Amino acid sequence: MSRIGILFVLFIIFSNQNVYADWEHRFVVYSGDLYVVTDDKIEGEKIEKKIGKVTRYSDREGTYRGNFSNVYPKGTEYYSIIGIGTGTEIAIKTENGFVKAINNGKYESINLIDDLYFWIKIIFGIAGLTIIIFIYKTLRLKQS
């Protein structure tokens, strides 16, 4: 097998196949809950205090840890609303003021240790690499 062939096989095995998501909702994750972002504006006098911020932004499908958003960049701030518990609604600070985000339940994140698909990829990746190294060394010995 030529070196180009080996490199091609390695590329196929280890290439990251990212899929861009067509998210059902615009959302933020705060304190383990998913909040669906609405177009409803919130007046500044109804804002109580800063409660957090986006720690990770991505438009790629997947599950993430922390205060994640599929629409707002890292650093976008979350605020509590006077008279409304953060378990129900929060406010998101945008360029144009504050918008309401409504709690939609727990955000289902995947723990890689418990993710079977993750381990299958690791096992097949190692097996594939081992086979490629074995074939390469076998071919090299035959040429000697």
Summary of the structure (lengths in Angstrom):
residues: 144
radius of gyration: 23.1
end to end distance: 15.0
largest distance: 80.5
contacts: 355
relative contact order: 0.19
helix: 32%
strand: 34%
